[in-house]
Amino acid sequence: MFENVLYQNAVKNLASNLHNNMLPNSILFSGPASSGKLTCALELARVLSCQGNGKVRGDWNCTCPSCLKNKALVSQNLLITGPKNCFLEIAASRETFLSALTQNKPYLQAANYLFVRSVRKLTSRFNPVFYEGEDNIQKISALIQPIDQILEDLDPLKISEQYKNGKIDVEQITKLADELLSLCEKLETSSMKASILISHIRNASKWAQYTAVEGKKVLIIENADKMNDSSRNALLKILEEPPENMIFILTTERKSAIMPTILSRVRNYTFSERSIEQESTVIERIFHSEKKCSINEYLYEYLPVGKEKLEDLSEKFLESINNSRLLDFEELSKEANDFKPLVLFQMFLEKLFENGKKRIRTEGYQRQNILYGEKQIFLLKKVQECYESVTIYNQTPSRALQKLAGDLL
C-alpha cells in the first residue's frame, strides 16, 4: 500500500498506525501543493474498504470488488469535496493515455486508470449527496451525465478487453477523450466554487451517519482551509462526535489557516516539499515523461495560454491603471482564452498581485493613485473580491476585471 506516494515519510507513520489499529477517525494531511496528499488520502480510503483478496490486505494489486471500485473512484463509501483546479491534471493524463494507446505501450491500463481517475477527482466533488435539496442540481447533472457516459465507454477493464481481442478503435477513443476534456473544462469553469459550502458539509454529515455495507466510509475535504466560519463550525460539530464507521481526511497547504479547534481534533501527518529530482521521478512514474522539472511546471505545459502571456497581460492591466485609462476587457479576456480553464484567471490575478506589490514598493510610484497609496492590503482585498465575484457569484472574468480596474483607479 501507498506505493504511489513517493518520497514522503508521512506514509510510513500512516502505514504503522493502520497496522497497529491506531488510526484516528479524523486526519489532516498538511504540506505543499503536489506533494501527494490527495493520492495518499484516496489510497487510504481504498485500503480501509479492502476485502483482502490479495496476499496482504490493502495490496495495490488486490482485485476484490471494493478495491476495483476505489481504483476507479466509484466507491459509494467515498466522498470528495473542496475547491481545486483539476483541468491540468486531466489534460496531462489524457495525453499519457492516448500516447500509451497509439504507441502500444505496456502501461496502457495504468494510463487508462490515470485518465479516468483524474476526471473523477473532478466529478466526485459534484456528487448528488452534496446537492440534496438544492435548485442547481439539475444544471450540474446535465454536465455530469455526458461525462459519466464517456467514462463508461473508457472503462479500463473494457478498454483492456477490446485491446486484447484486437477490436479497439483508436480514432473513436481519441474523439471521446477530447470530448471528455472539453466537458471537464466546462464543468470546472461553470460550477467549481472557491470555498467549501456549509450545505456540502451538512449534507456530508448526514451521509456519514449511514452505516457502510462493508469497510469504512471516507470523506476527503481537500483544501480544508478554504472554509468560511459557518462551514468550519458545521465540520467541527461532527468532528467532536464522529461516527464509528467514518474517517475524515482533511488536506491543506496552509496548516496555520485551519481553525485551532479543528486542529485539536485531527491527527496531523506532514508532507514535505520534494526536490526537483524527486518530482521528476514522480512525473516519470505517473505520466511516463522524461522531463526534468517540478510537477507544477509539467502541468503548466497544458495551459492554453502560457505563464509569460499571463505575465504580460497583468503588466498591461497595471499600466492602464497607472495611466488612468481603462482597457478593452473583452479583448484582454480573449487574449487569455477567455480565462478557460478557470485556473488561468487564478494565475492571472496572482501575477497581478505580485506585480502590483513590486510597483507599490517602487520609489518612482508616488502618485496619489489609490493602487499605490493604499498599499498591499487594499490590493489583496480587491484581487480576492475579483476572484470571488467569478468563482462564487458567477460573474464573467471581463466584467470582474472591469470592476477591479474601477476600484483601483
VEXDREN-2710 file (C-alpha; in Angstrom, 1 decimal):
% VEXDREN-2710
k/r/px/py/pz
1/MET/0.0/0.0/0.0
2/PHE/1.0/3.6/-0.6
3/GLU/3.4/2.6/-3.3
4/ASN/2.3/5.6/-5.4
5/VAL/3.1/8.1/-2.8
6/LEU/6.8/8.7/-3.3
7/TYR/9.4/10.4/-1.1
8/GLN/7.0/11.1/1.8
9/ASN/7.9/9.8/5.3
10/ALA/4.3/10.5/6.4
11/VAL/3.1/7.3/4.7
12/LYS/5.4/5.2/7.0
13/ASN/3.7/6.6/10.1
14/LEU/0.3/6.2/8.4
15/ALA/1.0/2.5/7.5
16/SER/2.3/1.9/11.0
17/ASN/-0.9/3.3/12.5
18/LEU/-3.0/1.2/10.2
19/HIS/-1.1/-2.0/11.1
20/ASN/-1.4/-1.4/14.8
21/ASN/-5.1/-0.3/14.6
22/MET/-4.2/3.1/15.9
23/LEU/-5.7/5.2/13.0
24/PRO/-7.9/8.0/14.3
25/ASN/-11.3/9.0/12.9
26/SER/-10.1/12.5/11.9
27/ILE/-6.8/13.1/10.0
28/LEU/-5.1/16.1/8.5
29/PHE/-2.6/15.8/5.6
30/SER/-0.6/19.1/5.5
31/GLY/2.1/20.1/3.1
32/PRO/2.9/21.9/-0.2
33/ALA/1.0/21.6/-3.4
34/SER/1.6/18.4/-5.5
35/SER/3.2/16.6/-2.5
36/GLY/0.9/13.5/-2.8
37/LYS/-1.7/14.4/-0.2
38/LEU/-4.8/13.6/-2.2
39/THR/-3.1/10.5/-3.7
40/CYS/-2.4/9.3/-0.2
41/ALA/-6.0/10.1/1.0
42/LEU/-7.5/8.1/-1.9
43/GLU/-5.2/5.2/-1.2
44/LEU/-6.1/5.2/2.4
45/ALA/-9.8/5.1/1.5
46/ARG/-9.1/2.0/-0.7
47/VAL/-7.2/0.2/2.0
48/LEU/-9.9/0.8/4.6
49/SER/-12.5/-0.8/2.4
50/CYS/-10.3/-3.6/1.0
51/GLN/-11.9/-7.1/1.4
52/GLY/-8.5/-8.8/1.3
53/ASN/-8.4/-10.8/-1.9
54/GLY/-4.7/-10.0/-2.3
55/LYS/-1.8/-11.7/-0.4
56/VAL/-1.9/-8.7/2.0
57/ARG/-5.0/-6.7/2.9
58/GLY/-4.7/-3.4/1.0
59/ASP/-2.2/-4.7/-1.6
60/TRP/-2.3/-2.4/-4.6
61/ASN/-2.8/-5.4/-7.0
62/CYS/-5.8/-6.6/-5.0
63/THR/-8.8/-7.4/-7.2
64/CYS/-11.6/-7.5/-4.6
65/PRO/-14.7/-5.7/-5.7
66/SER/-14.1/-2.9/-3.2
67/CYS/-10.5/-2.2/-4.4
68/LEU/-11.7/-2.2/-8.1
69/LYS/-14.4/0.4/-7.2
70/ASN/-11.9/2.5/-5.3
71/LYS/-9.3/2.4/-8.1
72/ALA/-11.9/3.7/-10.5
73/LEU/-13.2/6.2/-7.8
74/VAL/-16.8/4.9/-7.9
75/SER/-17.0/3.5/-4.4
76/GLN/-20.2/4.5/-2.5
77/ASN/-18.0/4.7/0.6
78/LEU/-16.1/7.7/-0.6
79/LEU/-16.9/11.4/-0.9
80/ILE/-14.5/14.2/-2.0
81/THR/-15.2/17.9/-1.6
82/GLY/-13.2/21.1/-1.6
83/PRO/-12.1/23.6/-4.3
84/LYS/-9.4/22.5/-6.7
85/ASN/-8.2/23.2/-10.3
86/CYS/-8.4/19.7/-11.8
87/PHE/-8.2/20.6/-15.5
88/LEU/-4.4/20.5/-16.0
89/GLU/-4.1/17.0/-14.4
90/ILE/-6.9/15.8/-16.6
91/ALA/-5.2/17.2/-19.7
92/ALA/-1.8/15.7/-18.8
93/SER/-3.5/12.3/-18.0
94/ARG/-5.3/12.4/-21.3
95/GLU/-2.0/12.9/-23.1
96/THR/-0.4/10.0/-21.3
97/PHE/-3.4/7.7/-22.0
98/LEU/-3.6/8.5/-25.7
99/SER/0.2/8.2/-26.1
100/ALA/0.1/4.7/-24.5
101/LEU/-2.8/3.7/-26.7
102/THR/-1.3/4.8/-30.0
103/GLN/2.1/3.5/-29.3
104/ASN/1.0/0.2/-27.8
105/LYS/2.7/0.8/-24.5
106/PRO/2.7/-2.0/-21.8
107/TYR/1.3/0.5/-19.3
108/LEU/-1.9/1.2/-21.2
109/GLN/-4.2/0.0/-18.5
110/ALA/-2.3/2.1/-15.8
111/ALA/-2.6/5.1/-18.1
112/ASN/-6.3/4.4/-18.7
113/TYR/-6.9/4.4/-14.9
114/LEU/-4.8/7.6/-14.6
115/PHE/-7.1/9.4/-17.0
116/VAL/-10.3/8.1/-15.6
117/ARG/-9.3/8.8/-12.0
118/SER/-8.2/12.4/-12.9
119/VAL/-11.7/13.0/-14.3
120/ARG/-13.4/11.5/-11.3
121/LYS/-11.3/13.6/-9.0
122/LEU/-13.3/16.5/-10.5
123/THR/-16.8/14.9/-10.9
124/SER/-16.7/13.4/-7.4
125/ARG/-17.0/16.9/-6.0
126/PHE/-20.4/17.2/-7.6
127/ASN/-21.8/14.0/-6.0
128/PRO/-25.6/14.3/-5.6
129/VAL/-25.1/13.8/-1.8
130/PHE/-23.7/17.4/-1.6
131/TYR/-26.5/18.9/-3.6
132/GLU/-29.5/17.3/-1.9
133/GLY/-32.4/19.9/-1.8
134/GLU/-30.5/22.4/-3.9
135/ASP/-32.0/24.0/-7.0
136/ASN/-28.9/23.8/-9.2
137/ILE/-28.7/20.0/-9.0
138/GLN/-30.3/19.7/-12.5
139/LYS/-27.9/22.1/-14.1
140/ILE/-24.9/20.2/-12.7
141/SER/-26.4/16.8/-13.5
142/ALA/-26.8/17.9/-17.2
143/LEU/-23.0/18.4/-17.2
144/ILE/-22.1/15.3/-15.3
145/GLN/-24.3/12.8/-17.2
146/PRO/-22.4/13.0/-20.6
147/ILE/-19.1/12.8/-18.7
148/ASP/-20.2/9.6/-16.9
149/GLN/-21.4/8.1/-20.2
150/ILE/-18.0/8.7/-21.8
151/LEU/-16.2/7.3/-18.7
152/GLU/-18.3/4.1/-19.1
153/ASP/-17.0/3.8/-22.6
154/LEU/-13.4/4.4/-21.4
155/ASP/-13.6/2.0/-18.5
156/PRO/-10.1/0.5/-18.1
157/LEU/-11.4/-3.1/-17.9
158/LYS/-13.5/-2.6/-21.1
159/ILE/-10.6/-1.0/-23.0
160/SER/-8.2/-3.8/-21.9
161/GLU/-10.7/-6.4/-23.2
162/GLN/-11.0/-4.6/-26.5
163/TYR/-7.3/-4.3/-26.8
164/LYS/-6.8/-8.0/-26.0
165/ASN/-9.3/-9.0/-28.7
166/GLY/-7.9/-6.6/-31.3
167/LYS/-11.2/-4.7/-31.5
168/ILE/-10.0/-1.3/-30.2
169/ASP/-11.0/1.8/-32.2
170/VAL/-8.2/4.3/-31.6
171/GLU/-9.8/7.0/-33.5
172/GLN/-13.1/6.7/-31.6
173/ILE/-11.3/6.6/-28.2
174/THR/-9.3/9.7/-29.1
175/LYS/-12.5/11.5/-30.0
176/LEU/-14.1/10.5/-26.7
177/ALA/-11.1/11.6/-24.8
178/ASP/-11.1/15.0/-26.5
179/GLU/-14.8/15.5/-25.8
180/LEU/-14.3/14.4/-22.2
181/LEU/-11.6/17.1/-21.7
182/SER/-13.9/19.8/-23.1
183/LEU/-16.7/18.7/-20.9
184/CYS/-14.5/18.7/-17.8
185/GLU/-13.3/22.3/-18.6
186/LYS/-16.9/23.4/-18.9
187/LEU/-17.9/21.8/-15.6
188/GLU/-14.9/23.2/-13.7
189/THR/-15.3/26.7/-15.1
190/SER/-19.0/26.9/-14.5
191/SER/-19.5/25.1/-11.3
192/MET/-16.4/24.9/-9.1
193/LYS/-16.6/27.2/-6.1
194/ALA/-13.7/28.9/-4.4
195/SER/-14.7/27.8/-1.0
196/ILE/-16.4/24.8/0.8
197/LEU/-20.1/25.4/1.2
198/ILE/-21.8/24.9/4.5
199/SER/-24.6/22.9/2.7
200/HIS/-22.0/20.4/1.5
201/ILE/-20.6/19.9/5.0
202/ARG/-24.2/19.4/6.4
203/ASN/-25.2/17.0/3.7
204/ALA/-22.0/15.1/4.0
205/SER/-22.6/14.9/7.8
206/LYS/-26.0/13.3/7.2
207/TRP/-24.4/10.8/4.8
208/ALA/-21.7/10.0/7.4
209/GLN/-24.4/8.8/9.8
210/TYR/-25.5/5.9/7.5
211/THR/-23.7/2.6/8.1
212/ALA/-21.4/1.4/5.4
213/VAL/-22.2/-2.0/3.9
214/GLU/-18.6/-3.0/4.2
215/GLY/-15.4/-1.3/5.3
216/LYS/-15.3/2.3/6.4
217/LYS/-16.8/5.4/4.8
218/VAL/-14.3/8.2/4.0
219/LEU/-14.9/11.9/3.5
220/ILE/-12.0/13.7/1.9
221/ILE/-12.1/17.5/2.4
222/GLU/-9.4/18.9/0.1
223/ASN/-8.0/22.5/0.8
224/ALA/-9.9/22.4/4.1
225/ASP/-8.5/25.9/4.9
226/LYS/-10.9/27.3/2.3
227/MET/-14.0/27.3/4.6
228/ASN/-15.9/30.2/6.0
229/ASP/-16.9/30.4/9.7
230/SER/-20.2/28.7/9.2
231/SER/-18.7/25.8/7.3
232/ARG/-15.9/25.4/9.9
233/ASN/-18.4/25.3/12.7
234/ALA/-20.5/22.7/10.9
235/LEU/-17.5/20.5/10.4
236/LEU/-16.3/21.0/14.0
237/LYS/-19.7/19.8/15.2
238/ILE/-19.3/16.4/13.6
239/LEU/-15.6/16.0/14.3
240/GLU/-16.5/16.3/18.0
241/GLU/-18.5/13.1/17.8
242/PRO/-17.5/11.3/14.6
243/PRO/-19.5/8.2/13.6
244/GLU/-17.6/5.0/14.4
245/ASN/-17.5/3.7/10.8
246/MET/-16.4/7.1/9.4
247/ILE/-12.9/8.5/8.6
248/PHE/-12.5/12.2/7.9
249/ILE/-9.4/13.2/5.9
250/LEU/-8.6/16.9/5.6
251/THR/-5.8/18.3/3.3
252/THR/-4.3/21.7/3.3
253/GLU/-1.3/23.6/2.0
254/ARG/-1.7/26.1/4.9
255/LYS/-2.0/24.3/8.2
256/SER/-1.8/27.7/10.0
257/ALA/-5.1/28.7/8.4
258/ILE/-7.0/25.7/9.9
259/MET/-9.1/26.7/12.9
260/PRO/-7.3/25.7/16.2
261/THR/-10.4/23.9/17.5
262/ILE/-10.4/21.7/14.3
263/LEU/-6.6/21.1/14.6
264/SER/-7.1/19.9/18.1
265/ARG/-9.4/17.1/16.8
266/VAL/-7.3/15.8/14.0
267/ARG/-4.0/13.9/13.8
268/ASN/-1.6/15.7/11.5
269/TYR/0.6/13.9/9.0
270/THR/3.1/16.3/7.5
271/PHE/4.1/16.0/3.8
272/SER/7.4/17.6/2.8
273/GLU/8.4/19.5/-0.3
274/ARG/10.2/17.2/-2.7
275/SER/13.3/18.1/-4.7
276/ILE/13.1/18.7/-8.5
277/GLU/14.9/15.4/-9.0
278/GLN/12.3/13.6/-6.9
279/GLU/9.4/15.3/-8.6
280/SER/10.9/14.4/-12.0
281/THR/10.8/10.8/-10.8
282/VAL/7.2/11.2/-9.8
283/ILE/6.4/12.6/-13.3
284/GLU/8.2/9.7/-15.0
285/ARG/6.4/7.2/-12.8
286/ILE/2.9/8.7/-13.3
287/PHE/2.9/10.4/-16.7
288/HIS/5.7/8.3/-18.3
289/SER/7.5/11.5/-19.3
290/GLU/11.3/12.1/-19.0
291/LYS/11.0/15.9/-18.5
292/LYS/13.1/17.1/-15.6
293/CYS/11.0/19.7/-13.8
294/SER/8.6/20.2/-11.0
295/ILE/5.1/18.7/-11.1
296/ASN/3.5/22.2/-11.4
297/GLU/5.8/23.2/-14.2
298/TYR/5.0/20.0/-16.0
299/LEU/1.2/20.6/-15.7
300/TYR/1.6/24.2/-16.7
301/GLU/2.6/23.0/-20.2
302/TYR/-1.0/22.0/-20.7
303/LEU/-2.3/25.6/-20.3
304/PRO/-3.8/27.0/-23.5
305/VAL/-2.1/30.3/-22.5
306/GLY/1.5/30.4/-21.2
307/LYS/2.7/31.9/-18.0
308/GLU/4.6/34.5/-19.9
309/LYS/1.5/35.7/-21.7
310/LEU/-0.4/36.0/-18.4
311/GLU/2.6/38.0/-17.0
312/ASP/2.4/40.4/-20.0
313/LEU/-1.4/40.8/-19.6
314/SER/-1.1/41.5/-15.9
315/GLU/1.5/44.2/-16.7
316/LYS/-0.8/45.6/-19.4
317/PHE/-3.6/45.8/-16.8
318/LEU/-1.4/47.6/-14.2
319/GLU/-0.1/50.1/-16.8
320/SER/-3.6/51.0/-17.7
321/ILE/-4.3/51.8/-14.0
322/ASN/-1.1/53.8/-13.8
323/ASN/-2.1/55.8/-16.9
324/SER/-5.7/56.3/-15.6
325/ARG/-7.3/54.7/-18.6
326/LEU/-9.5/51.6/-19.0
327/LEU/-8.7/48.7/-21.2
328/ASP/-10.9/46.8/-23.6
329/PHE/-11.6/44.0/-21.0
330/GLU/-13.4/41.8/-23.5
331/GLU/-10.2/41.9/-25.7
332/LEU/-7.9/41.2/-22.7
333/SER/-10.1/38.2/-21.8
334/LYS/-9.9/36.8/-25.4
335/GLU/-6.1/37.1/-25.3
336/ALA/-6.3/34.9/-22.2
337/ASN/-8.5/32.3/-23.9
338/ASP/-11.5/33.8/-22.0
339/PHE/-9.7/32.5/-18.9
340/LYS/-10.7/28.9/-19.6
341/PRO/-9.8/26.8/-17.8
342/LEU/-10.5/28.8/-14.7
343/VAL/-7.0/28.2/-13.3
344/LEU/-5.9/30.8/-15.9
345/PHE/-7.9/33.5/-14.0
346/GLN/-6.4/32.5/-10.7
347/MET/-2.9/32.6/-12.2
348/PHE/-3.6/36.0/-13.8
349/LEU/-4.7/37.5/-10.5
350/GLU/-1.7/36.0/-8.7
351/LYS/0.6/37.7/-11.3
352/LEU/-1.4/40.9/-11.0
353/PHE/-0.9/40.9/-7.2
354/GLU/2.8/40.0/-7.4
355/ASN/3.5/42.7/-9.9
356/GLY/1.3/45.2/-8.1
357/LYS/3.3/44.7/-4.9
358/LYS/6.5/45.4/-6.8
359/ARG/5.1/48.6/-8.1
360/ILE/3.9/49.6/-4.6
361/ARG/7.5/49.2/-3.3
362/THR/9.0/51.2/-6.3
363/GLU/10.0/54.7/-5.3
364/GLY/9.1/56.1/-8.6
365/TYR/5.4/55.4/-8.0
366/GLN/4.4/58.1/-5.5
367/ARG/1.3/59.4/-7.3
368/GLN/-2.0/59.7/-5.5
369/ASN/-3.3/56.8/-7.4
370/ILE/-5.1/54.5/-5.0
371/LEU/-3.3/51.4/-6.2
372/TYR/-0.1/52.7/-4.9
373/GLY/-1.4/54.8/-2.0
374/GLU/-3.3/52.2/0.0
375/LYS/-0.5/49.6/-0.1
376/GLN/-0.7/45.8/-0.3
377/ILE/-3.7/45.1/1.9
378/PHE/-6.0/47.1/-0.3
379/LEU/-4.7/45.5/-3.5
380/LEU/-5.1/42.0/-1.9
381/LYS/-8.6/42.7/-0.8
382/LYS/-9.7/43.9/-4.2
383/VAL/-8.0/41.0/-6.0
384/GLN/-9.7/38.5/-3.7
385/GLU/-13.1/40.2/-4.3
386/CYS/-12.5/40.0/-8.1
387/TYR/-11.8/36.2/-7.9
388/GLU/-14.8/35.5/-5.7
389/SER/-17.1/37.5/-8.0
390/VAL/-16.3/34.9/-10.7
391/THR/-16.0/31.7/-8.6
392/ILE/-18.8/32.4/-6.2
393/TYR/-21.2/34.8/-7.9
394/ASN/-20.7/33.6/-11.5
395/GLN/-19.7/37.0/-13.0
396/THR/-17.7/36.9/-16.2
397/PRO/-13.9/37.5/-15.8
398/SER/-14.1/40.5/-18.1
399/ARG/-16.8/42.2/-16.0
400/ALA/-15.0/41.3/-12.8
401/LEU/-11.7/42.8/-14.2
402/GLN/-13.6/45.9/-15.2
403/LYS/-14.9/46.3/-11.7
404/LEU/-11.4/45.7/-10.3
405/ALA/-9.9/48.4/-12.5
406/GLY/-12.6/50.8/-11.4
407/ASP/-11.8/50.1/-7.8
408/LEU/-8.1/50.7/-8.3
409/LEU/-8.3/53.8/-10.4
END
